[in-house]
Amino acid sequence: MESYINELSCSIIGCALEVHRILGPGMLQSTYQKSLEHELILAGIRVEREVPIALQYTSMSIERGYFIDLLAEGQIVIELKASASLRPEHEAQTLTYLKHGGYQLGLLMKFNQARLRHGIQRVVNNLC
């Protein structure tokens, strides 16, 4: 299973690099989101956009507490940013999505830079 997730994450990163190669930096986050979704579909990867995550607060359930930008194969959270820099709260946000959704791996991608490979961060939820 871990091997499959690693292979899938490499495929996702390849699709993201292709989007960045074509569009470059400076676009809106929504443009990158729709373009990456399209590339993932072309690569045969099942993807969902703006997936809601429920949040439990004490005895109250908030059904749509968070929204994941993209979810690949029901397993990998893809969080996109078009801001000038990644901040610690971006990683914390992605980790929150992983924890509340029960996912193991997230890819945090900052598209607003010259080389996307420098703007990709793996975020792991240690479920153990």
Secondary structure, DSSP 8 states (H G I E B T S, - for coil): -HHHHHHHHHHHHHHHHHHHHHH-SS--HHHHHHHHHHHHHHTT--EEEEEEEEEEETTEEEEEEEEEEEEETTTEEEEEE-SSS--HHHHHHHHHHHHHHT-SEEEEEE-SSS-GGGGEEEEE----
